């Protein structure tokens, strides 16, 4: 391809809103252009790179037996109402009506569409396991799209969905997808960190994310210094730094603890203020916060205050669901509540701190004086750390009052005990006890074991060998292709521009004539032809520009090899060859250049 015949509008200036390297360089290298906030068009050079990533993904999906299909981007709203996500997805879901008033969704994800397709075709266990995938456009109405294609509103993803008759079959394919993901990212030249993750709005049980380290990452990762443990902060666990005693010993501790006592704490309501006032540390306190949960799928019929809850209409056989519910959540004073863990425990679409008016209504006290002792209007959820506190200070449900000597099981009882703490750097690894440290990361891929979340709610079934009906288990496996492409640039660039791995480069070689005329032109045309015959993709810079401009553009575009052809070297039968990733060039004959590059691109 001749440079003059393609469309590569390079820029010398960086767009004002381009903060990260990939955003700046994709604009400067003429790979993308912005149509609107969060909406980007791929230009020829960018699309060539994107297709390389797409091809790698498709090859690895095909290799594990996943079958490609092409669902629509516009999906009937009825499918989303069946799954229960029409309301729970919130404003990120772009809803539209057609001319006759029917509801549709501009697909942000494809569980409903794939589940519907399989539901209509599945009848027998002989059809399972089945794995289908798409590489398709999606849209999420992000409040604040940023970082170019790293977080746009419209994007392209690979989504695979598998259907199974058993947990063993689901796990086998889940592991195969995990291996395929590792191979995809390796072929793309990316260093990824697989981490345990929360399933979030997707639902289900097992979940693993594939992260790349990034200073502007949306995710905080906890990694162990001594072993391979890695988890997203939303899912991370740590080794207990408290002792849960056996019941008899716990009972003796409670007996030996003085009776709960209400004390005056004037103008004191924060943990720090209490520490100063009582001359102790935060580990002696129980911090209690009131939370509001939305679309809760946990049965609260036996919970305190359940009579005040409003249930959602639910389909026959579907789990009970509540529009909203309030909870008192207690944790040791030096720790923070992990809202993602809390939402997962409650099977809630969303949790948030209750408004001040709700706190006063529920506790009978101003914000800052909540505590589990005597609180009966809402269910009490306690973190595991609270179970080991047998002489604690906590709010007394009264302004300027606190309790001390509070004992779990004696002075208050929990409706639910769970791990809801936020793990931080320097906590101890749940796996080996080593020290954890933090990194920022961006998610490129995510695999889930969805179980029956969608197949159950959407009525998917099959008959086993005895003619008995069963609901299949489901897995979900996604990769963001735009984000993968941007992440490659984030990992492979320098001050001059992009440094493409060969596997995803727009061209393998750029041939630069000092002046594209006479014998140099003939040599460049011949060299280009021989390189292409050897399997290389070649960009011939035939522009009437200064050599320095051509060299700068070659560095900016990041093409792996540069061959410079000039009169002086050509007179000696030589051309100059340079790897983009290396500082030094070397002189060899044109035929040697062809042999060297052809061998390298086939490795």
C-alpha positions in Angstrom: 0.0 0.0 0.0 1.3 3.4 -0.9 1.0 6.1 1.7 -0.4 8.5 -0.9 -3.3 6.1 -1.6 -4.4 5.6 2.0 -5.9 8.0 4.6 -3.6 8.6 7.6 -4.3 12.1 8.9 -1.6 12.4 11.5 -1.5 15.3 14.0 1.3 17.1 15.7 -0.8 18.5 18.5 -2.5 16.5 21.2 -6.3 16.9 21.6 -7.1 18.9 24.8 -9.2 16.1 26.3 -6.7 13.3 25.6 -5.2 12.5 29.0 -3.8 8.9 28.6 -1.2 7.8 26.1 -3.5 5.6 24.0 -6.0 8.4 23.5 -3.3 10.8 22.5 -1.5 8.5 20.2 -4.6 7.0 18.5 -5.6 10.6 17.6 -2.2 11.7 16.6 -1.5 8.6 14.5 -4.8 9.1 12.6 -6.4 5.9 14.0 -9.6 7.4 15.3 -11.7 10.5 15.2 -14.3 11.7 17.7 -17.9 12.0 16.5 -19.4 12.9 19.8 -18.6 12.4 23.5 -17.9 8.7 23.9 -18.4 8.0 20.2 -15.4 7.3 18.0 -14.9 6.3 14.4 -12.0 4.1 13.4 -10.0 5.3 10.4 -8.2 2.9 8.0 -5.0 2.5 10.1 -6.9 2.0 13.4 -9.3 -0.4 11.8 -6.4 -2.5 10.5 -5.1 -2.9 14.0 -8.6 -3.5 15.4 -9.1 -6.3 12.8 -5.9 -7.9 13.9 -7.1 -8.1 17.5 -10.5 -9.3 16.3 -8.8 -12.1 14.3 -6.8 -13.3 17.3 -9.9 -13.4 19.5 -11.9 -15.3 16.8 -9.1 -17.8 16.3 -8.9 -18.6 20.0 -12.7 -18.9 20.4 -12.9 -21.2 17.4 -10.1 -23.3 18.9 -12.1 -24.2 22.0 -15.2 -25.1 20.0 -17.2 -21.9 20.6 -19.5 -21.1 17.6 -19.9 -17.6 16.2 -23.3 -16.1 15.7 -24.5 -12.6 14.9 -27.5 -11.4 17.1 -29.0 -7.9 16.6 -27.8 -4.9 18.5 -31.4 -3.7 19.0 -33.1 -6.2 21.3 -36.8 -6.4 22.4 -37.4 -4.9 25.7 -39.6 -7.8 26.7 -36.5 -10.0 27.0 -35.0 -7.6 29.5 -38.3 -7.5 31.5 -38.2 -11.3 31.6 -34.7 -11.3 33.1 -35.6 -8.6 35.6 -32.9 -6.2 34.3 -35.2 -3.7 32.5 -35.3 -1.6 35.7 -32.2 -2.8 37.6 -29.7 -1.8 34.9 -30.6 1.9 35.5 -29.9 4.8 33.2 -27.0 3.2 31.5 -29.5 1.1 29.6 -30.6 3.0 26.5 -34.3 2.3 26.0 -36.2 3.2 22.8 -39.6 2.7 21.4 -40.5 1.9 17.8 -43.3 3.5 15.7 -46.0 1.3 17.3 -44.8 1.9 20.9 -43.0 -1.4 21.5 -40.0 -1.2 23.9 -36.5 -2.0 22.7 -33.0 -1.9 24.1 -29.7 -0.8 22.5 -27.8 -3.8 23.7 -25.3 -3.0 26.5 -24.7 -6.8 27.0 -26.1 -9.9 25.4 -27.3 -12.4 28.1 -31.0 -11.9 27.2 -30.5 -12.2 23.5 -28.4 -15.4 23.7 -30.6 -17.0 26.3 -33.7 -16.3 24.2 -32.1 -17.8 21.1 -31.1 -21.0 23.0 -34.5 -21.2 24.7 -36.3 -21.3 21.4 -34.0 -24.1 20.0 -33.1 -26.3 23.0 -35.1 -29.4 23.8 -32.7 -32.3 24.6 -29.6 -32.9 26.8 -28.0 -34.2 23.6 -27.7 -30.6 22.4 -25.5 -29.6 25.4 -22.9 -28.4 26.2 -23.3 -25.6 23.7 -21.0 -22.5 23.4 -21.9 -19.5 21.2 -20.1 -16.2 20.8 -20.5 -12.9 19.0 -18.1 -10.0 18.2 -20.6 -7.2 18.1 -21.4 -3.5 18.9 -22.7 -2.5 22.3 -23.9 0.8 23.8 -23.9 1.9 27.4 -25.0 5.4 28.2 -22.0 6.2 30.5 -22.4 9.3 32.6 -18.8 10.3 32.0 -17.1 8.6 29.1 -13.4 9.2 29.1 -9.9 8.1 27.9 -10.9 7.6 24.3 -11.9 4.1 23.3 -10.8 2.9 26.7 -14.2 3.9 28.1 -16.6 5.0 25.3 -20.3 4.8 25.1 -20.3 2.7 21.9 -17.8 -0.2 21.9 -17.3 -3.7 20.5 -17.0 -6.8 22.6 -16.6 -10.5 22.2 -19.3 -12.2 24.2 -19.5 -15.9 24.6 -22.2 -17.8 26.4 -22.2 -21.5 27.3 -25.0 -23.8 28.4 -24.5 -27.0 30.4 -26.2 -29.9 32.1 -23.8 -30.1 35.1 -21.5 -28.0 37.2 -18.6 -30.2 36.0 -19.4 -29.4 32.4 -19.7 -25.7 33.1 -16.4 -25.7 35.0 -14.6 -27.5 32.2 -15.6 -24.9 29.7 -15.0 -22.0 32.2 -11.4 -23.2 32.5 -11.1 -23.6 28.7 -12.2 -20.0 28.3 -9.7 -18.9 30.9 -6.9 -20.6 29.0 -8.1 -19.0 25.7 -8.1 -15.6 27.3 -4.5 -16.0 28.5 -3.5 -17.0 25.0 -5.4 -14.1 23.4 -3.7 -11.5 25.6 -0.3 -13.1 25.2 -0.7 -13.0 21.4 -1.6 -9.3 21.7 1.6 -8.6 23.5 -0.2 -7.8 26.8 0.8 -8.5 30.4 -2.4 -9.4 32.2 -3.2 -10.1 35.8 -6.0 -12.6 36.3 -7.9 -11.8 39.5 -10.8 -13.1 41.4 -13.7 -10.7 40.9 -17.3 -9.9 41.9 -20.0 -10.9 39.4 -21.9 -7.7 40.0 -25.1 -7.1 37.9 -24.2 -10.1 35.8 -25.1 -12.4 38.8 -23.9 -16.0 39.2 -21.1 -17.5 41.3 -17.5 -18.0 40.0 -15.9 -14.9 38.3 -12.4 -14.0 37.1 -11.2 -10.7 35.6 -8.2 -10.2 33.4 -6.5 -6.9 34.2 -3.7 -4.8 32.9 -1.8 -2.5 35.3 -2.7 1.2 34.7 -2.2 4.5 36.5 -5.7 5.5 35.4 -7.3 2.1 36.2 -10.9 2.0 37.4 -10.1 -1.1 39.5 -7.9 -1.5 42.7 -6.2 -4.9 42.7 -4.9 -6.7 45.8 -1.9 -9.0 45.2 0.2 -11.1 47.5 3.9 -10.5 47.8 4.6 -14.2 48.5 2.1 -16.2 46.3 -0.1 -15.9 43.2 -3.2 -14.6 45.0 -4.8 -11.7 43.2 -8.2 -10.2 43.5 -10.2 -7.1 42.7 -10.8 -5.1 45.8 -14.5 -5.8 45.3 -13.9 -9.5 45.9 -10.6 -9.6 47.9 -10.5 -11.5 51.1 -7.8 -11.5 53.8 -6.7 -13.6 56.6 -8.5 -12.9 59.9 -6.7 -10.5 62.3 -9.1 -11.5 65.1 -9.8 -14.7 66.9 -13.2 -16.3 66.9 -13.2 -18.4 70.0 -15.0 -21.8 70.4 -18.5 -21.4 71.9 -17.6 -22.3 75.5 -14.7 -19.9 75.6 -16.7 -17.3 73.9 -19.4 -17.7 76.6 -16.8 -17.4 79.3 -15.5 -14.2 77.8 -19.1 -12.8 77.7 -19.7 -13.8 81.4 -16.4 -12.1 82.4 -17.3 -8.9 80.5 -19.2 -6.3 82.6 -22.8 -5.7 81.7 -23.5 -3.3 78.9 -23.4 0.3 80.1 -24.7 3.5 78.6 -22.2 6.4 78.8 -22.3 10.1 78.1 -20.3 11.1 75.0 -21.1 14.8 74.5 -20.4 16.2 71.1 -18.8 12.9 70.1 -20.0 10.9 67.2 -17.1 9.9 64.9 -14.7 7.0 65.5 -11.7 9.4 65.8 -13.5 11.6 68.4 -14.5 8.5 70.4 -10.9 7.2 70.3 -9.7 10.5 71.8 -12.6 10.8 74.3 -12.3 7.2 75.6 -8.5 7.0 75.2 -8.5 3.8 73.2 -8.2 2.8 69.5 -10.7 2.1 66.7 -10.4 -1.6 67.0 -12.5 -1.4 70.2 -15.5 0.1 68.5 -18.3 -1.3 66.4 -19.1 1.1 63.6 -22.8 0.8 62.5 -24.1 2.3 59.3 -27.7 2.3 57.9 -27.9 1.1 54.3 -30.6 1.2 51.7 -30.7 -1.7 49.2 -32.6 -1.7 45.9 -34.2 -4.8 44.2 -33.2 -7.3 46.9 -33.6 -10.9 45.9 -32.9 -12.3 49.4 -35.9 -13.7 51.4 -36.4 -11.2 54.2 -39.7 -12.7 55.5 -38.2 -13.6 58.8 -36.1 -10.4 59.2 -36.9 -7.6 61.6 -39.0 -4.9 60.0 -39.9 -7.1 57.0 -43.6 -6.0 57.2 -42.5 -2.5 56.0 -40.9 -3.9 52.8 -42.5 -3.6 49.4 -42.2 -6.7 47.2 -41.7 -6.6 43.4 -44.0 -8.7 41.3 -42.1 -11.9 40.5 -42.7 -14.7 38.0 -43.7 -18.1 39.3 -40.6 -19.9 40.6 -38.5 -16.8 40.5 -36.8 -15.6 43.7 -38.7 -13.2 46.0 -37.7 -9.6 45.3 -38.1 -6.3 47.2 -38.1 -2.9 45.7 -36.1 -1.5 48.6 -35.0 -2.5 52.1 -33.0 -0.9 54.9 -30.3 -2.7 56.9 -28.0 -1.9 59.8 -24.5 -2.9 58.9 -21.9 -3.2 61.6 -18.1 -3.6 61.3 -15.0 -3.1 63.5 -14.3 0.6 63.9 -10.9 0.6 62.0 -12.3 -1.1 58.9 -14.5 0.0 56.0 -17.6 -1.7 54.6 -17.2 -3.1 51.1 -20.5 -2.2 49.4 -20.0 -4.6 46.5 -19.6 -7.5 48.9 -22.7 -6.2 50.8 -24.8 -6.1 47.6 -23.6 -9.6 46.7 -24.6 -10.9 50.1 -28.0 -9.4 49.9 -28.4 -10.2 46.1 -29.3 -6.6 45.6 -28.9 -4.5 42.5 -27.5 -1.6 44.4 -26.7 -0.5 48.0 -26.0 3.0 49.3 -25.9 4.8 52.6 -29.4 5.8 53.8 -30.4 9.4 53.7 -30.2 11.3 57.0 -34.0 11.3 57.4 -34.1 7.5 57.0 -31.4 7.1 59.6 -33.2 9.2 62.1 -36.5 7.4 61.4 -34.9 3.9 61.8 -32.6 4.6 64.8 -34.4 7.3 66.6 -31.1 9.2 66.8 -29.0 11.6 64.7 -26.4 10.2 62.3 -23.4 8.9 64.2 -25.2 7.2 67.0 -26.4 4.0 65.4 -25.5 0.7 67.0 -26.8 -2.9 67.1 -27.8 -3.0 70.8 -31.6 -2.5 71.1 -32.0 -1.9 67.3 -35.1 -3.9 66.2 -36.6 -2.0 63.3 -34.2 -3.4 60.6 -32.2 -6.5 60.0 -28.6 -6.3 61.5 -25.8 -7.5 59.3 -22.4 -7.8 61.0 -18.9 -8.4 59.5 -17.0 -11.4 60.7 -14.7 -9.2 62.7 -17.5 -8.2 65.0 -18.1 -11.7 66.1 -14.8 -11.7 68.0 -15.5 -8.4 69.9 -16.6 -9.3 73.4 -16.1 -5.8 75.0 -17.0 -3.2 72.4 -18.1 0.4 72.3 -21.0 1.2 70.0 -23.7 3.8 69.4 -26.6 3.8 71.9 -29.4 5.0 69.5 -29.5 8.3 71.4 -27.8 11.6 70.8 -24.5 12.0 72.8 -24.8 8.4 74.1 -22.8 5.2 73.5 -22.7 1.8 75.0 -19.6 0.1 76.2 -19.0 -3.6 77.1 -21.3 -4.7 74.2 -21.1 -8.4 73.5 -22.3 -10.1 70.4 -24.9 -12.8 71.2 -25.5 -11.4 74.7 -26.5 -7.8 74.1 -27.5 -8.1 70.4 -27.9 -10.6 67.7 -27.1 -10.5 64.0 -29.7 -11.4 61.4 -26.7 -12.2 59.1 -22.9 -12.6 59.5 -20.7 -12.2 56.4 -17.4 -11.0 55.1 -18.2 -7.4 54.1 -14.9 -5.7 54.9 -12.8 -3.8 52.4 -9.4 -5.4 52.1 -6.4 -3.0 52.0 -2.7 -3.1 51.4 -0.7 -4.7 54.3 -3.6 -7.0 55.2 -2.7 -10.7 55.3 -3.2 -12.9 52.3 -6.1 -15.4 52.7 -4.1 -18.0 50.9 -0.6 -17.9 52.5 -0.7 -15.2 55.1 1.8 -13.0 53.2 1.4 -9.2 53.0 -0.9 -7.8 50.3 -0.1 -4.8 48.2 -2.3 -2.6 45.8 -2.1 -1.9 42.1 -4.5 0.0 39.8 -5.8 -1.9 36.8 -8.2 -1.8 33.9 -10.4 -4.8 33.0 -9.9 -6.3 29.6 -11.9 -9.5 30.0 -14.2 -11.1 32.5 -15.5 -14.7 32.7 -18.5 -15.7 34.9 -20.3 -18.8 36.0 -23.8 -17.5 35.8 -25.5 -20.6 37.0 -29.3 -20.5 36.4 -29.8 -16.7 36.8 -31.0 -16.1 33.3 -32.0 -19.6 32.2 -34.4 -19.8 35.2 -35.9 -16.4 35.0 -36.4 -16.7 31.2 -37.8 -20.2 31.3 -35.1 -22.2 29.5 -35.3 -26.0 29.9 -34.3 -29.3 28.3 -35.3 -33.0 28.8 -32.8 -35.5 30.2 -32.4 -39.1 29.1 -35.4 -40.0 31.3 -37.6 -37.3 29.8 -37.4 -35.1 33.0 -37.2 -31.4 32.5 -34.1 -29.4 33.8 -32.9 -25.8 33.7 -29.4 -25.6 32.1 -26.5 -23.9 33.8 -24.9 -21.0 32.0 -21.5 -19.3 31.6 -20.6 -15.9 30.3 -17.2 -14.7 28.8 -16.5 -11.2 27.6 -13.6 -9.3 26.2 -13.6 -5.6 25.2 -11.8 -5.3 21.9 -11.5 -1.5 21.8 -10.1 -1.5 25.4 -7.7 -4.3 24.5 -6.4 -2.3 21.5 -5.9 0.8 23.6 -4.2 -1.2 26.3 -1.7 -2.6 23.8 -0.7 1.0 23.1 -0.6 1.8 26.8 1.9 -1.0 27.3 3.9 -0.4 24.1 4.8 3.2 23.4 7.6 5.7 23.9 7.9 9.5 23.6 8.0 9.3 19.8 4.8 7.1 19.4 3.4 3.6 19.3 5.6 0.5 19.3 3.3 -2.2 17.9 3.8 -5.9 18.6 4.0 -7.6 15.2 0.7 -9.5 15.8 -1.4 -6.4 15.8 0.6 -3.9 13.8 -1.3 -2.2 11.0 1.6 -3.0 8.7 4.7 -5.0 9.3 7.1 -2.8 7.4 7.3 0.8 6.3 9.6 1.4 3.3 10.9 5.0 3.2 12.6 6.4 0.1 14.7 9.5 0.8 13.3 10.7 -2.6 10.8 8.6 -4.4 12.2 9.0 -7.9 14.7 7.3 -10.3 16.6 4.3 -9.1 15.4 4.7 -5.6 11.8 4.5 -6.7 12.6 1.4 -8.7 14.4 -0.2 -5.8 11.5 0.7 -3.4 8.9 -0.8 -5.7 10.9 -4.0 -6.2 11.6 -4.3 -2.4 7.9 -3.7 -1.6 6.9 -6.4 -4.1 9.4 -8.9 -2.7 8.3 -8.3 0.9 4.7 -8.7 0.1 5.4 -12.0 -1.8 7.2 -13.1 1.4 4.1 -12.5 3.4 4.8 -9.0 4.8 2.3 -6.2 4.9 4.1 -3.1 3.6 3.4 0.6 3.7 5.5 2.5 1.1 5.9 6.1 2.0 5.9 7.7 -1.5 5.0 11.2 -0.2 6.9 14.2 -1.3 8.0 15.1 2.2 11.3 15.6 3.9 13.0 12.5 5.3 12.7 13.8 8.9 8.9 14.1 8.5 8.7 10.6 7.2 10.9 9.2 10.0 8.8 11.0 12.7 5.6 9.6 11.2 7.0 6.1 11.0 7.9 6.3 14.7 4.4 7.8 15.6 2.6 5.0 13.6 4.7 2.4 15.4 5.2 0.0 12.4 7.6 -2.7 13.6 10.3 -2.4 10.8 11.5 0.6 8.9 13.6 0.2 5.7 15.2 3.4 4.4 16.3 3.5 0.8 18.6 6.3 -0.4 21.0 6.9 -3.3 24.2 6.6 -1.2 23.5 3.3 0.4 21.8 1.9 -2.7 25.0 2.6 -4.6 26.7 0.1 -2.3 23.9 -2.4 -2.7 22.5 -1.7 0.8 19.4 -0.4 2.6 19.0 0.7 6.2 16.8 -1.6 8.4 15.7 -0.6 11.9 13.3 -2.2 14.4 10.9 0.3 15.9 11.7 -1.2 19.3 15.4 -0.8 18.9 17.6 2.3 18.8 20.2 1.2 16.2 19.8 0.6 12.5 21.9 -1.7 10.4 22.8 -1.9 6.7 22.1 -5.0 4.7 21.2 -5.9 1.2 17.6 -5.7 0.0 17.4 -9.5 -0.3 18.7 -10.0 3.2 16.2 -7.5 4.5 13.4 -9.5 2.9 14.7 -12.7 4.4 15.2 -11.2 7.9 11.7 -9.6 8.1 9.9 -12.6 6.5 11.4 -14.9 9.1 10.6 -12.5 12.0 6.9 -12.1 11.2 6.4 -15.8 11.0 7.8 -16.5 14.5 
